[in-house]
Amino acid sequence: MGAGKYRHRITIQQPTTTKGTMGGVKNTWSTFATVHAQKIHQATREFFAAQKVNAETTDLFVVRYLAGVTAKMRVIFGDRTYDIIGAPDMDGRRRELFLLCKEVL
């Protein structure tokens, strides 16, 4: 678990709800944590839906263990946004989290 593999900087964001000036509810994102990560490309696929070709990219971000990360959060990496599909602690030792993410296009 050397520091060299965590060479990318990502921001983990969580959904927040605020009340607007007219009393309505506004959904926004706030920063949960900014951490170093290892990025591992998992898959890219194209599929046909709604009479057009769509693309989907799945990546894995490995970060040092961080309590509280859930699948309701998202990852910002550069100018890309990813929804977190799962965030397991694979070996249960609280050393690393494996953030399986799908890019939002």
Buried (B, 14 or more C-beta within 10 A) or exposed (E): EEEEEBEBEBBBBBEEEEEEEEEEEEEEBEEBBEBBBBBEEEEEEEEEEEEEEEEEBBBBBBBBEBEEBEEEBBBBBEEBBBBBEEBEBEEEEEEBBBBBBBBEE
